[in-house]
Structure formats: structure tokens, C-alpha cells
């Protein structure tokens, strides 16, 4: 099934002459001579965020909504859930909660 608004993102390195190479898998899906729109964003989305399904559009939406820089949004999303696995922090927090009762 084709998506109603087909788009994809990929990372590329700018060559010395300014050219970009489209990954072969994506290039195969394009017709020769077709026109495409390219949106450039400096930097990359980490593999862990890609695995979580985070797209550049979502990062831009969050940055716009929160009036934050892109790199701040990336750091926030990377850290998401990190404290949940910190047992020392959980033990200290649990102790504080017990003391307050």
C-alpha cells in the first residue's frame, strides 16, 4: 500500500563538490528524471532514536512547540527513560517518599 504522502529521510555526507549520494535502496524507488524535494537539516538522528521511530518532523515539531533548539530536543529524547533504570536513584527517591509520610 502506498502512503498518501510518500516521503523518507536518510543521512548523507556532503562531498567536497557539494554533491550528495542518495542511498541505493531509496534511489531505486525513484523514476529517472523525476523531480524531488529535499529538506536539509544539519546533524543526524541517532540510531537509538531511529529505533524508537523518532523522525526529523517530530523533532522539528517539538522544537517549535517548546521554543527549543534542535540539539536540546535530541538530548531530551535520548535521555527519556534513562532515570527509570537507575536503581540508586530509585532507592533514594523511595526513601524520601517513605520519610515524608
Secondary structure, DSSP 8 states (H G I E B T S, - for coil): ---TT----------TTS-----HHHHHTS-TT--------SS---HHHHHTT--HHHHHHHHHHHT--HHHHHHHHHHTTTGGG-HHHHHHHHHHHHHH-
